[in-house]
Amino acid sequence: MNSTTTPGSSYRLLNAAVIVAALGYFVDIYDLLLFGFVRQKSLLSLGFTAEQAFDIGLSLQNWQMFGLLVGGILWGVLGDKKGRVRVLYFSIALYSVANILNGFATGYADYAFYRFVAGIGLAGELGAGITLVSEVLPKEKRGYGTTLVAAIGLSGALLAWVIEHNFPWRTCYFIGGGLGILLLVLRISVSESGIFNRLKQQEHVSRGNFFALFTSWDRAVRFLRCIFIGTSTWFVVGILVFFAPEFGKVKGLTGITAGNAIAACYTGLILGDIASGLLSQYLKSRLKVMWLFLLLDVVAVTFYLSMPFNSAAAFYLTHFFLGISVGFWVIFVTIGAEQFGTNLRSTVATSVPNFARGMQVPINESFKYLKSAAVTGSVITASYIVGAACLGIAFAALIGMKETFHADLDYVEDI
């Protein structure tokens, strides 16, 4: 039986593994998105001008994403070598400390360093949690489990929105770090998955070998497909939503805040993830749902970029629809966990979402280059080009991908 050490616990949907993964992801999302909420006011308070806040914001976001790339490999490998549960707690500890220190930032250099370290810590949470939940629940229920993790976790964005509206930006970072430490102090008991425990007994099996993903053409293609199907998510969130004030200005609107845009987007994202998770269970397919939501993403992005807006309310409502359209994140991460054997599952499930987040770096740099006066001189034109590239890559990666809804996860990769 693929379960925790408590008999029958694998058949309880709301078990300790699901609760820990959901609460950890809740704090993860709060901290991951907090910079987007406080970007403008934190940079202005540090002496930067409103004009500088755009490019410096992109740069600081890049540092956080670099950290996610590094952490995606680090925690994924450790998850397969040492266990999923250990990664959950060590990653929480690291990003909690980094965010507390971020509250003491005095300039660009230390701000960038703290975002980098926080990124490393934040990288471990989702992949380890989804891997654990996928392994402790039977295949008929694991889609419900990962949907619960995503729905509860993504609501961390709404808490960040509330906190940002009521506290100074430094306090927002302190609260984020404190939430992580509180989660550790609670010491919610969770057992390692039975699948992983059985794997540990097989000493001849290579575990957590990141480079093994590229020693086989089949594994390399599976790995890259898993990354690229999620590319459009961070174009939407990292460009269109994080920089909503600048897009609003282009469309003639004033008073647009990134915090309100992120909150509207993540409200839609929560509903989208619940819908995609339940629809996947109903259709008994991950891939059909991915096709449907990527097509919805095309419509939402096109509408956002092409339509004029007469009010802030209409503009924020469009962010809500953007969020729904990228509400396939839970399916995207679950696919990564299901595509590989137990000896590489944590490596893939942790690195895939963080490599997808890390795509924000080339997306940012491409967008910055294309919007420059020397190239297009337009944030809208630059967005069309970058968005089309991201969605095109996602559709190409989805073609020919293996369906994993009914996959038995108790197997190892032959390395």
Secondary structure, 3 states (H helix, E strand, C coil): CCCCCCCCHHHCCCCHHHHHHHHHHHHHHHHHHHHHHHHHHHHHHCCCCCCHHHHHHHHHHHHHHHHHHHHHHHHHHHHHHCCHHHHHHHHHHHHHHHHHHHCCCCCHHHHHHHHHHHHHHHHHHHHHHHHHHHHHCCCCCHHHHHHHHHHHHHCHHHHHHHHHHHCCHHHHHHHHHHHHHHHHHHCCCCCCCHHHHHHHCCCCCCCCCHHHHHCCHHHHHHHHHHHHCCHHHHHHHHHHHCCHHHHHHHCCCCCCCHHHHHHHHHHHHHHHHHHHHHHHHHHCCCHHHHHHHHHHHHHHHHHHHHCCCCCHHHHHHHHHHHHHHCCCHHHHHHHHHHCCCHHHHHHHHHHHHHHHHHCHHHHHHHHHHHHCCCCCCCHHHHHHHHHHHHHHHHHHHHCCCCCCCCCCCCCCCCC
